[in-house]
């Protein structure tokens, strides 16, 4: 693809001298070769621009600063280079398009509704009354239980399970071994200390364009619903408790947990291994830093960290003070010794 065409499709700009350059593949700055497109979206890697053998780089003026790249290197300039790189990958390395149809080994209930454009792979099971919409791809071993609904152009990777009555919205992407509609963790304890399961009769709903890494469990609601908001993205190995709710366009980086009946607002970020305790709300556009535990309600537009999670600036000051404790203890000990010496 010529850089002129690429820049046009990305909404970027390329210098006249480089418009004729062709890119046919993608790579990193370090490993780029002739014909490759790469990107610079982190100033820490600026030196790589001077050494790369790639044909062209997607970047921005802010990333380059006063750097003067080699004159033969094509520059596709974009205000959001990482976003432009994502779009370029879809253009240069387009995803494969499965063939519509139902594999011979799939088990489909007669009452299930499957659009003719859907692709149903080997050993898939689709239950009674389930609905599979236009362009859906169900990969190897997927199970869609009774009355579940998979929205248009959703993709379910091998061995995903959508339990009865649950909904996966349009254009959702689920990586292997995700389970939507797990029985929620609800037990009543009797006078003898024995635990009795409380039936979980609600559903789990993924709104449009939710994306999940592998091995994610979303509990069904105890009575009503568990809901993940539109455009929310989740990393691997996370757990969503019954009745939990996320707002739209949240990021949960990985190894995260939302306990039962917790909720997070729109555009909330949970960094790696961050979690939210039950019945707690985290406000819009708050970032919860890695390894943090939210144990009390948090207003919006905060950056919090720690256990329990609190203002990240306060935590930084506390940690700085802790480093001074050994010296302070030594001073206190010296003062105590002097006081003892001065006693009559």
Secondary structure, DSSP 8 states (H G I E B T S, - for coil): -BHHHHHHHHT-EE-GGGTT-B--EE--TTT--TTEEEE---GGGTHHHHH---SEEEE-HHHHTT----TTSEEEE-TTHHHHHHHHHHHHS-------EE-TT-EE-TT-EE-TT-EE-TT-EE-TT-EE-TT-EE-TT-EE-TT-EE-TT-EE-TT-EE-TT-EE-TT-EE-TT-EEEE----EEE-TTS-EEE-----EEEE-TT-EE-SS-EEE--SSSEEEE-TT-EE-SS-EE-TT-EE-TT-EE-SS-EE-TT-EE-TT-EE-TT-EE-TT-EE-TT-EE-TT-EE-S-B-SS-EEETBTTEEHHHHHHHHHHHHTHHHHHHHHHHHHHHHHHH--
